[in-house]
C-alpha cells in the first residue's frame, strides 16, 4: 500500500468489462426477484387458500415487502452505476455512459442528464448552506428526510426537466428529450413487459417503487448528514482537506452491491476517479488525511437521529481518523 499512487484522470483504468457484467448481474437479479415474488405469492395463495385470515395476509405481504426491499437494494446498485456514468467513469465511451446512465437513473425514476447537472453543482458546493442543491432534500428532521426527502428531490428534478423541455436552450431540450426516452423505456419495462411476462405489478413493481424513496434516503443519509457546514470552503484542497462526507465501513457484499459508494469522502476528494480506487485511496491516506468514519449503515442512521443535518465540529470529533 505504501507504493500505491493515486492516479490522475488520464492514468486511471476504468473496469469496463466488470462494470458491464455487474450491470447485467444486477439487472438479472431484479428480473429474477420479480419472478420469484410471483412464484412465491402463487405458492402461498395455493397452500393457504383453505386458511384465510390474518396469517395468510401477514405471510404473503411480508414475503412481498421483503423481496421489494431486496429489489431496491439491487436497483440502488444500478443507480450508483448510473452515478459512475454521470462522472463518465462507467465506460470509456461517452455514448455508453449516457445511454446506460440514462437507463440506470430511470430505474430510480431520475432523469439522468438533469441529475448530472444537479450532481455536479452538489460537488462544487458540497454541504454549503444555501448553495448545495441537496440541502432542500436533506436539511430536515431525520424522520421527515427519510419519508419526504426523496419526493422533494423528484419534484426538483421533474420541475427542471419540464422547464428544459419547454423553454430551455436547444442543448437543454435535447438532453431533456433523452431523459424522457430513458424514462419511457423503464416505464415500459415496469408497466408493460413485467405484466406481459405473467408477473403481477401489484406484487412486484408497485411495492418496489413505494419503498424506493425510503431505501434511497436511508443510503443518502450516509453521505453528508451530521457533517458541519462547509461555509464556502474548498473540498479539493490537497493539504488538510475538509471533511464534508462520511466513510461507512460495511460488509463486502454491500460494498460490492453499492460500488464503494460507502467511501463517499474519497469520492468527493477525487470525483474524477472510478469507484474501483476508493478503498485503496482510503487505506493509503487515512493516516494523513482526516476522515469521518462510522461502522455500518444502520449505525450511521442511528447517529443521524441524534444530530442535525449541519452538525457541530464537536459532534464530528469522535469519528475523525486524524
C-alpha positions in Angstrom: 0.0 0.0 0.0 3.0 2.3 0.6 3.7 2.1 -3.2 0.1 3.0 -4.1 -0.1 6.2 -6.2 -3.4 8.0 -6.6 -3.9 8.1 -10.4 -4.7 11.2 -12.4 -7.8 11.2 -14.5 -5.9 10.2 -17.6 -3.9 7.5 -15.8 -6.9 5.5 -14.4 -8.1 2.3 -15.9 -11.9 2.1 -16.0 -13.1 -1.5 -15.4 -15.5 -1.6 -18.4 -15.9 -5.3 -18.6 -16.5 -5.7 -14.9 -19.0 -2.8 -14.9 -20.9 -4.4 -17.8 -21.0 -7.8 -16.1 -22.0 -6.2 -12.9 -24.8 -4.2 -14.6 -26.1 -7.4 -16.2 -25.9 -9.4 -13.0 -27.9 -6.7 -11.1 -30.5 -6.4 -13.8 -30.8 -10.2 -13.9 -31.3 -10.3 -10.2 -34.1 -7.7 -10.3 -35.9 -9.7 -13.0 -35.3 -12.9 -11.2 -36.6 -11.4 -8.0 -39.8 -10.4 -9.8 -40.3 -13.9 -11.0 -39.5 -15.3 -7.5 -42.1 -12.9 -6.0 -44.8 -14.1 -8.3 -44.0 -17.8 -7.8 -43.9 -17.3 -4.0 -47.2 -15.5 -3.9 -48.8 -18.2 -6.1 -47.5 -20.9 -3.8 -48.6 -19.1 -0.6 -52.1 -18.5 -2.1 -52.4 -22.1 -3.1 -51.1 -23.5 0.2 -53.2 -21.3 2.4 -56.3 -21.0 0.3 -58.3 -23.0 2.8 -57.0 -21.0 5.8 -57.9 -17.4 5.0 -57.3 -14.7 7.6 -54.5 -12.7 9.2 -51.8 -15.4 9.0 -52.2 -15.7 5.2 -52.2 -11.9 4.8 -49.1 -11.4 7.0 -47.1 -14.2 5.4 -48.0 -13.1 1.8 -47.3 -9.4 2.3 -44.3 -10.0 4.5 -42.8 -12.0 1.6 -43.7 -9.3 -0.9 -42.3 -6.5 1.1 -39.1 -8.4 2.0 -38.4 -9.0 -1.7 -39.3 -5.4 -2.6 -36.6 -4.3 -0.2 -34.2 -6.6 -1.9 -35.2 -5.2 -5.2 -34.5 -1.7 -4.0 -31.0 -2.6 -2.8 -30.3 -4.1 -6.3 -31.9 -1.1 -8.1 -29.9 1.2 -5.9 -26.8 -0.6 -7.0 -27.7 0.1 -10.6 -28.4 3.7 -9.8 -24.9 4.0 -8.3 -23.5 2.6 -11.5 -25.6 5.4 -13.2 -23.8 7.8 -10.9 -20.5 6.5 -12.2 -21.8 7.1 -15.7 -22.6 10.7 -14.8 -18.9 11.1 -13.9 -18.1 9.4 -17.2 -16.2 6.6 -15.4 -18.5 3.7 -16.1 -17.3 3.1 -19.6 -14.7 4.9 -21.8 -17.4 5.8 -24.3 -19.4 8.9 -23.8 -22.3 7.3 -25.6 -22.5 4.2 -23.5 -22.0 6.3 -20.3 -25.0 8.4 -21.3 -27.2 5.5 -22.5 -26.6 3.2 -19.6 -26.6 6.0 -17.1 -30.0 7.1 -18.6 -31.5 3.6 -18.1 -30.0 3.1 -14.6 -31.0 6.5 -13.4 -34.6 6.0 -14.8 -34.9 2.8 -12.7 -34.6 5.1 -9.7 -37.1 7.5 -11.5 -34.3 10.0 -12.0 -33.8 11.9 -15.3 -30.1 11.3 -15.9 -28.9 14.4 -17.6 -30.9 16.6 -15.2 -29.4 14.6 -12.3 -25.9 15.0 -13.8 -26.2 18.8 -13.8 -27.7 18.8 -10.3 -25.0 16.4 -9.0 -22.1 18.4 -10.4 -23.4 21.5 -8.7 -23.5 19.5 -5.5 -19.8 18.6 -5.9 -19.0 22.3 -6.4 -20.8 23.4 -3.3 -20.8 20.3 -1.1 -22.6 20.8 2.2 -22.6 24.6 1.9 -25.8 26.2 3.2 -27.8 27.9 0.6 -25.6 26.7 -2.2 -25.7 22.9 -2.2 -28.7 21.7 -4.2 -29.1 18.7 -2.0 -29.9 20.9 1.0 -33.7 21.1 0.3 -33.7 17.3 0.1 -31.8 16.5 3.3 -31.9 19.5 5.7 -35.0 18.4 7.7 -35.7 16.5 10.9 -34.5 13.0 10.3 -38.0 11.4 10.2 -39.1 13.9 7.6 -36.0 13.5 5.5 -36.5 9.7 5.4 -40.1 9.9 4.4 -40.3 13.0 2.3 -36.7 13.9 1.2 -36.8 11.7 -2.0 -40.1 13.3 -3.1 -38.7 16.8 -2.7 -35.7 15.7 -4.9 -38.0 14.2 -7.5 -40.1 17.4 -7.6 -36.9 19.4 -8.1 -35.7 17.1 -10.9 -39.0 16.9 -12.8 -39.7 20.7 -12.5 -36.3 21.4 -14.0 -36.9 18.7 -16.7 -40.2 20.4 -17.6 -38.5 23.8 -17.8 -35.8 22.4 -20.0 -38.3 20.8 -22.4 -40.5 23.8 -22.7 -38.2 26.8 -22.6 -34.6 25.6 -22.4 -31.8 26.0 -24.9 -31.6 23.6 -27.8 -28.9 21.6 -25.9 -31.1 21.5 -22.7 -34.1 20.4 -24.8 -32.1 17.6 -26.4 -30.8 16.3 -23.1 -34.3 16.5 -21.6 -35.7 14.5 -24.6 -33.0 11.9 -24.0 -34.2 11.7 -20.3 -37.8 11.3 -21.4 -36.7 8.5 -23.7 -34.8 6.7 -20.9 -37.7 7.1 -18.5 -40.1 5.8 -21.2 -38.0 2.6 -21.7 -38.0 1.9 -17.9 -41.7 2.8 -17.7 -42.4 0.2 -20.4 -40.4 -2.3 -18.5 -42.1 -1.7 -15.2 -45.7 -1.5 -16.5 -45.8 -3.4 -19.8 -43.0 -6.0 -20.1 -43.4 -7.2 -16.5 -47.1 -7.9 -16.7 -46.6 -9.3 -20.2 -44.3 -11.9 -18.6 -47.2 -13.0 -16.3 -46.0 -11.1 -13.3 -48.4 -9.0 -11.3 -47.1 -5.4 -10.9 -49.2 -5.2 -7.7 -46.8 -7.7 -6.0 -43.6 -6.5 -7.6 -43.4 -3.1 -9.3 -45.8 -1.2 -7.0 -44.3 -2.2 -3.6 -40.8 -1.8 -5.0 -41.5 1.8 -6.2 -43.4 2.6 -3.0 -40.4 1.6 -0.8 -37.8 3.1 -3.2 -37.9 6.6 -1.6 -37.3 5.2 1.9 -34.4 3.0 0.8 -32.9 5.8 -1.3 -32.9 8.2 1.7 -31.6 5.5 4.0 -28.5 5.4 1.9 -28.5 9.1 1.2 -28.2 9.9 4.9 -24.9 8.1 5.0 -23.3 10.6 2.7 -23.4 14.0 4.4 -26.0 14.1 7.3 -24.4 15.2 10.6 -21.4 16.9 9.0 -20.6 20.6 9.9 -21.4 23.1 7.2 -18.5 23.9 4.9 -19.1 27.6 4.8 -17.7 28.1 1.3 -14.6 26.0 2.0 -12.9 24.2 -0.9 -13.2 20.4 -0.7 -10.5 20.0 -3.3 -7.5 21.1 -1.1 -4.5 18.8 -1.2 -3.3 19.8 2.2 -5.5 19.5 5.3 -8.7 18.7 3.2 -12.1 19.4 4.7 -14.4 16.7 5.9 -17.7 17.0 4.1 -18.8 13.4 3.8 -18.8 10.0 5.6 -16.8 6.8 5.3 -19.2 3.9 6.2 -17.3 0.7 6.8 -19.7 -2.1 5.8 -19.7 -5.7 4.8 -18.1 -6.8 1.5 -21.4 -7.7 -0.1 -22.9 -4.2 0.4 -19.6 -2.7 -0.7 -19.8 -4.6 -3.9 -23.5 -4.0 -4.5 -23.2 -0.3 -4.0 -19.9 0.1 -5.7 -17.8 1.5 -2.9 -20.1 4.5 -2.5 -19.6 4.0 1.2 -16.2 5.6 0.7 -18.1 8.8 -0.1 -15.4 11.2 1.3 -12.9 9.6 -1.1 -15.3 10.2 -4.0 -15.7 13.9 -3.1 -11.9 14.4 -2.9 -11.3 12.5 -6.2 -14.6 12.8 -8.1 -12.8 12.1 -11.5 -11.8 8.5 -10.4 -13.6 5.3 -10.8 -15.1 3.7 -7.7 -12.5 0.8 -8.1 -9.8 3.1 -6.5 -11.7 4.2 -3.4 -10.8 1.5 -0.9 -7.1 1.7 -1.8 -7.1 5.5 -1.6 -8.7 5.4 1.8 -6.2 2.8 3.2 -3.3 4.8 1.7 -4.4 8.2 3.0 -6.4 7.6 6.3 -3.4 8.3 8.5 -2.5 11.5 6.5 -6.0 13.0 5.7 -8.9 13.4 8.1 -11.9 11.1 7.5 -15.2 10.8 9.4 -15.6 7.0 9.8 -18.6 5.0 11.1 -19.2 1.3 11.2 -22.2 0.2 9.3 -25.2 1.9 7.6 -27.6 1.3 10.5 -25.2 2.9 13.0 -24.8 5.8 10.6 -28.6 6.2 10.6 -28.8 5.9 14.4 -26.1 8.6 14.7 -28.1 10.8 12.3 -31.1 10.6 14.6 -29.0 12.4 17.2 -27.7 15.2 15.0 -28.9 17.9 12.7 -28.0 17.9 9.1 -25.4 20.6 9.8 -23.8 19.3 12.9 -21.1 20.9 15.0 -17.4 20.3 14.9 -17.7 18.8 18.4 -20.3 16.3 17.1 -17.8 15.1 14.4 -14.7 14.8 16.5 -15.3 11.2 17.9 -15.5 9.9 14.3 -12.3 11.5 12.9 -9.4 9.3 12.0 -6.7 12.1 12.2 
